[in-house]
Amino acid sequence: MNERTSSDAARPVGINRRDFLQTTARSAAVLGAAPFIASPRVLGANETLGVGMIGVGGRGSYHLATVLGMINQGEPLRVVGISDTYGPRKRAAADQAKAKTYGSYHELLADPEVDVVCIASPDRLHVPQALEAIRAGKDVYCEKPMGHWSQFALSKQFYLETKRLGRVVQVGNQGNSNVAWQQVAELIRKGDIGRPQHVQAGYYRYGDWGERMPIADPNAKPGPDLDWEGFLGDAPKVPFTVDRFFSWRKYLDYAGGPCTDLFPHVLTPFISLLGLKCPSLAVASGGIFRWDTYDREVPDTFNMCLDYPEKLSITLVCTLANDYPTDPAIRGDEGTITMQGPAFEGGFESVTFIPRKGERKVIPGTIPNTTLLHWKNFLHCVRTREKPVSDVEFGFHVQVAMNMAMLAFLNRKVATYDTEKQEIVL
């Protein structure tokens, strides 16, 4: 990273209310799909797609269950095979899906029966595996975060190569498939709150179970059933421990804590419905304030503020020491929108519109199965070559925001984004 003082950073460019609303109206991530780069082969609506699963841990097993559920409902799919760095997990998933197993994910990508790949491995492996997948001619469902907080250059390469090769990539920011957000987008498009100026949201949890993941076998060791080198990928080469392998979300080498694990859920819908791209500036604070009794490295408290060139700020806060929630809010110069309900990406029970003048209005919400909707959108786009609702460009914009905040936090500096060079500057 090049160092630069804050006075050297480019100042945000202003935008008027009409231009902002026009930009928002063009946001395809919430409101529909747009034509994608042409593919050499357009699949028929009833042609069976072969699915390969890379990573079948907690989230990967949920994706596998989703795919099998769609197959049971008549979706023309077939799970071809399973790859995972842990043998018992891989074989159990293969038995469930009646699929074959591979010695490594490279073998899965070389299989001509595999048309689409679901990547749900640890965060640090997402981009390297996805890059290989698109080069092998596969379309990809890539779990969030799109990449590790240290992999900005690799994430940008993945974005650019996906566009060049014309592959379909859906990043697992499934909030973009949540139809409940269309109600919020409609209020903004109509100009009901004026020009949005400030977004405030949070993620609250009591417990560290998201990072202190279960140890499947305390006596596990590297060997034929545990691919330690495959797990490490491009991470620093360190001695094996069962904690690093099974509870990898505790460690900065493989994860980023609330910033990259939880905030993609929170941030995604706002970037989508407001039509935002990369932040101009990011600051972050926090630390390990509650769960400091073991070798946890990622923070359990994280707060970040993103400034965007459209003269709009997004503030996100998180604690894992208290699960009392606050309502997400979008504040404009003519009114406010808040969302109420138990879930975030999964939906909300109601939307409240509070104008500066006049009566507030409460609109019923909905809580759909966003993972299923996200898969259906992905498969539709694989067949039609349209752009998914959370395509690689959108995923890259989310990833830049996460990377900026994480680097700002770790370095205790302000991070800015150079749009001309497409670089993060500290």
C-alpha positions in Angstrom: 0.0 0.0 0.0 1.2 3.5 -0.7 0.9 5.9 2.1 -0.7 9.3 1.6 -1.9 12.0 3.9 -5.6 12.8 4.2 -5.0 16.2 2.5 -3.6 14.4 -0.6 -6.7 12.2 -1.0 -9.2 13.2 -3.8 -12.2 15.0 -2.4 -15.6 13.4 -2.9 -17.5 14.6 -5.9 -20.9 16.2 -5.3 -24.2 15.0 -6.8 -27.6 16.7 -6.9 -30.9 15.2 -5.8 -32.2 14.5 -9.3 -28.9 12.8 -10.4 -28.9 10.7 -7.2 -32.4 9.5 -7.7 -31.7 8.6 -11.4 -28.7 6.7 -10.3 -30.7 4.8 -7.7 -33.4 4.0 -10.3 -30.8 2.3 -12.4 -29.7 0.0 -9.6 -30.1 -3.4 -11.0 -29.1 -5.4 -8.0 -32.5 -5.0 -6.3 -34.9 -4.3 -9.1 -34.0 -6.9 -11.8 -31.4 -8.3 -14.2 -29.6 -6.8 -17.2 -28.0 -8.4 -20.2 -24.7 -10.1 -19.4 -21.7 -10.8 -21.7 -22.5 -13.5 -24.2 -21.6 -17.0 -23.4 -20.4 -19.6 -25.9 -23.3 -21.8 -25.0 -26.9 -20.9 -23.8 -28.5 -23.7 -21.9 -32.0 -24.8 -22.5 -34.6 -24.2 -19.8 -34.9 -28.0 -19.2 -31.3 -29.0 -19.7 -29.8 -30.6 -16.6 -27.0 -28.6 -14.9 -24.2 -30.5 -13.2 -23.3 -28.9 -9.8 -20.0 -29.3 -8.0 -19.7 -28.3 -4.3 -16.4 -27.0 -3.0 -16.6 -26.8 0.8 -19.5 -28.5 2.7 -19.1 -27.2 6.3 -21.8 -25.2 8.0 -22.7 -22.9 5.1 -21.8 -25.3 2.4 -24.0 -28.1 3.8 -26.9 -25.5 3.8 -26.2 -24.8 0.1 -26.2 -28.5 -0.6 -29.5 -29.0 1.2 -30.9 -26.1 -0.9 -29.8 -27.6 -4.1 -31.2 -31.0 -3.2 -34.4 -29.4 -2.2 -34.7 -27.8 -5.7 -33.9 -31.1 -7.3 -36.8 -32.7 -5.3 -39.1 -29.8 -6.6 -38.2 -30.7 -10.2 -35.4 -28.2 -10.9 -33.2 -29.8 -13.7 -30.0 -30.1 -11.6 -27.7 -32.9 -10.6 -25.0 -32.8 -7.9 -22.0 -34.3 -9.6 -19.5 -34.3 -6.9 -18.1 -32.9 -3.6 -14.7 -31.5 -2.6 -13.6 -30.6 0.9 -10.3 -30.5 2.8 -11.8 -32.8 5.5 -12.5 -36.3 4.4 -15.3 -37.4 6.8 -17.2 -34.2 6.0 -16.7 -34.7 2.2 -17.9 -38.3 2.3 -20.9 -37.6 4.4 -22.1 -34.9 2.0 -21.4 -37.2 -1.0 -23.5 -39.9 0.6 -26.3 -37.5 1.1 -26.2 -36.3 -2.5 -25.3 -39.6 -4.0 -22.4 -37.9 -5.7 -18.7 -38.6 -6.2 -15.8 -37.2 -4.3 -12.5 -35.7 -5.5 -9.0 -35.7 -4.0 -8.9 -31.9 -4.5 -11.0 -29.1 -5.8 -8.7 -29.0 -8.9 -10.1 -32.4 -9.9 -13.6 -31.2 -9.5 -12.9 -28.2 -11.8 -11.4 -30.5 -14.4 -14.6 -32.7 -14.5 -16.5 -31.9 -17.7 -19.8 -33.0 -16.0 -19.6 -30.0 -13.7 -21.3 -26.9 -15.2 -21.7 -24.7 -12.1 -19.6 -24.6 -8.9 -20.7 -23.6 -5.4 -17.7 -22.3 -3.4 -18.4 -22.3 0.4 -14.9 -22.9 1.7 -13.1 -20.7 4.3 -13.0 -17.0 3.3 -9.4 -17.0 2.2 -10.0 -19.7 -0.4 -13.0 -18.1 -2.1 -11.2 -16.0 -4.7 -8.4 -18.4 -5.6 -10.9 -21.2 -6.1 -13.3 -19.0 -8.0 -10.6 -17.7 -10.3 -9.7 -21.3 -11.2 -13.3 -22.1 -11.7 -14.0 -19.4 -14.3 -10.8 -20.2 -16.1 -12.0 -23.8 -16.3 -15.2 -22.5 -18.0 -17.5 -22.9 -14.9 -20.2 -20.5 -13.7 -19.8 -19.8 -10.0 -21.9 -19.3 -6.9 -19.3 -17.8 -4.5 -20.1 -17.4 -0.9 -19.5 -14.0 0.9 -17.2 -12.4 1.6 -15.9 -12.6 -2.0 -12.4 -12.6 -0.7 -10.2 -12.3 2.4 -9.5 -8.8 3.7 -5.9 -9.1 2.5 -6.8 -10.1 -1.0 -7.8 -6.8 -2.6 -5.6 -7.3 -5.7 -6.8 -10.9 -6.2 -10.4 -9.8 -5.8 -10.0 -7.2 -8.5 -8.4 -9.7 -10.7 -11.3 -12.1 -10.2 -13.7 -9.3 -11.1 -11.9 -8.3 -14.3 -11.4 -11.9 -15.5 -15.0 -12.8 -14.9 -16.1 -9.9 -17.1 -13.5 -10.8 -19.8 -14.3 -14.5 -19.9 -18.1 -13.8 -19.8 -18.8 -16.2 -16.9 -21.8 -15.9 -14.6 -20.9 -15.3 -11.0 -23.3 -14.9 -8.1 -21.7 -13.7 -4.9 -23.5 -14.9 -1.8 -24.8 -11.5 -0.7 -28.4 -13.0 -0.7 -29.9 -9.8 0.6 -30.1 -8.7 -3.0 -32.7 -11.4 -3.6 -34.8 -10.2 -0.7 -38.0 -8.8 -2.3 -38.8 -6.9 0.9 -36.1 -4.4 0.0 -38.0 -3.4 -3.1 -40.5 -1.6 -0.9 -37.6 0.5 0.5 -36.2 1.1 -3.0 -39.5 2.3 -4.2 -39.8 5.0 -1.5 -36.3 6.2 -2.4 -36.9 6.2 -6.1 -40.1 8.2 -5.7 -38.1 10.8 -3.7 -40.2 10.4 -0.6 -37.2 11.0 1.7 -35.4 13.4 -0.6 -31.7 12.7 -1.2 -30.4 10.0 1.2 -27.6 11.4 3.3 -27.0 8.9 6.1 -27.5 5.2 6.8 -27.3 3.6 10.2 -27.4 -0.1 10.9 -25.9 -2.8 13.2 -25.4 -6.4 13.9 -25.9 -7.6 17.5 -25.2 -11.0 19.0 -24.6 -12.4 22.5 -22.0 -15.1 22.1 -18.8 -16.0 20.2 -20.1 -19.3 18.7 -19.8 -17.8 15.2 -16.0 -17.8 15.6 -15.5 -20.6 18.2 -16.7 -23.2 15.7 -17.2 -26.9 16.7 -14.1 -29.2 16.6 -15.2 -32.2 14.7 -12.3 -34.4 15.9 -9.9 -33.1 18.6 -7.4 -35.8 17.5 -7.4 -34.9 13.8 -4.0 -34.6 12.1 -2.9 -33.8 8.5 -3.0 -36.7 6.2 -5.2 -38.4 3.6 -8.3 -37.3 5.4 -7.2 -33.7 6.3 -5.5 -31.5 3.6 -3.7 -28.9 5.7 -1.9 -27.4 2.8 -5.1 -27.2 0.8 -6.7 -25.4 3.7 -3.9 -22.9 4.1 -4.0 -21.8 0.4 -2.0 -18.5 0.2 -2.1 -17.9 3.9 1.1 -17.9 6.0 2.5 -21.4 6.4 2.1 -22.2 10.1 2.1 -25.5 12.0 -1.2 -27.4 12.1 -3.6 -27.1 15.0 -7.2 -28.4 15.2 -8.4 -25.0 16.3 -7.0 -23.3 13.2 -8.5 -26.0 10.9 -12.0 -26.3 12.4 -12.4 -22.9 14.2 -10.7 -20.8 11.5 -13.0 -17.8 11.9 -11.1 -17.0 15.1 -7.9 -16.1 13.2 -7.0 -13.1 11.1 -5.1 -15.3 8.6 -8.4 -16.7 7.5 -11.2 -14.3 8.5 -12.0 -10.8 9.6 -14.5 -11.1 12.4 -17.7 -8.9 12.2 -16.3 -6.7 9.4 -16.1 -9.5 6.8 -18.3 -12.2 8.3 -21.3 -10.2 9.5 -21.3 -6.8 7.9 -21.7 -8.0 4.3 -25.2 -9.1 5.4 -25.9 -5.6 6.8 -24.2 -3.5 4.1 -25.3 -5.3 1.0 -28.9 -4.1 0.7 -28.0 -0.5 1.2 -25.3 -0.5 -1.5 -27.7 -2.2 -3.8 -30.8 0.0 -3.4 -28.8 3.2 -3.2 -26.8 2.3 -6.3 -23.4 2.9 -4.6 -20.0 1.6 -5.8 -16.8 2.0 -3.8 -16.4 4.3 -0.8 -14.2 7.3 -0.9 -13.1 6.9 2.7 -13.3 4.4 5.6 -12.5 4.5 9.3 -13.0 1.7 11.9 -12.7 1.0 15.6 -13.2 -1.8 18.0 -11.3 -4.7 19.4 -11.6 -7.9 21.6 -13.7 -6.4 24.4 -15.6 -9.4 25.7 -14.4 -12.8 24.4 -10.7 -12.4 25.4 -10.2 -15.7 27.3 -8.8 -17.7 24.5 -6.7 -17.4 21.3 -9.2 -15.3 19.4 -7.6 -12.8 17.1 -10.5 -11.2 15.3 -12.5 -8.4 17.0 -15.7 -9.0 18.8 -16.6 -5.3 18.7 -16.4 -3.5 15.4 -17.7 -0.1 14.3 -17.1 1.5 10.9 -18.0 4.5 8.9 -17.9 4.7 5.1 -18.1 7.9 3.1 -19.3 7.7 -0.5 -18.6 10.1 -3.3 -22.4 10.8 -3.5 -22.0 12.7 -0.2 -23.6 9.9 1.8 -22.3 8.2 5.0 -23.0 4.7 6.2 -22.3 3.8 9.8 -22.3 0.2 11.0 -21.8 -1.0 14.5 -21.5 -4.5 16.0 -21.1 -6.1 19.4 -21.0 -9.8 20.3 -21.6 -9.0 24.0 -25.3 -7.9 23.7 -28.1 -8.9 21.3 -30.4 -5.9 21.9 -31.2 -4.6 18.4 -31.7 -1.2 16.9 -33.8 -0.4 13.8 -31.8 0.2 10.6 -32.5 3.6 9.2 -32.0 5.6 6.0 -32.1 9.3 6.6 -32.8 11.7 3.7 -33.1 15.5 3.7 -36.9 15.1 3.5 -37.6 12.1 5.7 -36.5 8.8 7.2 -37.1 5.1 6.5 -36.7 2.5 9.3 -37.0 -1.3 9.1 -38.5 -3.5 12.0 -38.2 -7.2 12.4 -36.1 -10.1 13.6 -34.0 -10.7 10.5 -31.9 -8.6 8.3 -31.0 -10.2 5.0 -33.8 -12.6 5.6 -36.4 -9.8 5.6 -38.2 -7.7 8.1 -41.7 -7.4 9.5 -42.4 -3.8 8.5 -41.1 -0.6 6.9 -41.8 2.7 8.5 -41.7 5.9 6.5 -41.3 9.1 8.6 -41.6 12.3 6.5 -40.3 15.6 7.8 -43.8 16.9 7.3 -47.0 14.8 7.5 -48.0 11.4 8.9 -45.7 8.4 9.3 -46.7 5.3 7.4 -46.1 1.7 8.2 -45.8 -0.8 5.4 -46.0 -4.6 6.0 -42.7 -6.4 5.1 -41.9 -10.0 4.3 -39.4 -12.6 5.4 -38.5 -14.9 2.4 -36.0 -17.7 2.0 -33.3 -15.5 0.4 -30.8 -18.3 -0.1 -33.3 -20.2 -2.2 -34.2 -17.1 -4.2 -30.5 -16.3 -4.7 -29.9 -19.8 -6.1 -32.9 -19.5 -8.4 -31.7 -16.2 -9.7 -28.2 -17.6 -10.3 -29.5 -20.7 -12.2 -31.8 -18.5 -14.3 -28.8 -16.4 -15.3 -26.6 -19.4 -16.0 -29.2 -20.4 -18.6 -30.0 -17.0 -20.0 -26.5 -15.3 -19.5 -28.2 -12.3 -17.8 -26.5 -10.5 -14.9 -27.3 -12.0 -11.5 -28.6 -9.7 -8.7 -25.3 -10.0 -6.9 -22.9 -10.2 -9.8 -19.1 -10.0 -9.5 -19.0 -6.3 -10.0 -21.4 -5.7 -7.1 -19.5 -8.2 -5.0 -16.3 -6.3 -5.7 -17.8 -3.0 -4.6 -18.9 -4.7 -1.3 -15.5 -6.3 -0.9 -13.7 -3.0 -1.4 -15.7 -1.5 1.5 -14.9 -4.4 3.8 -11.2 -4.4 2.9 -11.0 -0.6 3.4 -12.6 -0.8 6.9 -10.5 -3.8 7.9 -7.2 -2.3 6.8 -8.2 1.0 8.5 -8.9 -0.9 11.7 -5.7 -3.0 11.7 -3.4 -0.1 10.8 -5.3 2.5 12.9 -5.4 4.8 9.9 -7.9 6.3 7.5 -8.3 4.3 4.3 -9.2 6.1 1.0 -10.0 4.7 -2.4 -8.2 6.0 -5.5 -10.8 5.6 -8.3 -8.3 6.3 -11.1 -5.8 3.7 -10.0 -8.4 1.5 -8.4 -6.3 1.1 -5.3 -6.9 1.3 -1.6 -4.6 3.9 0.0 -3.6 4.1 3.7 
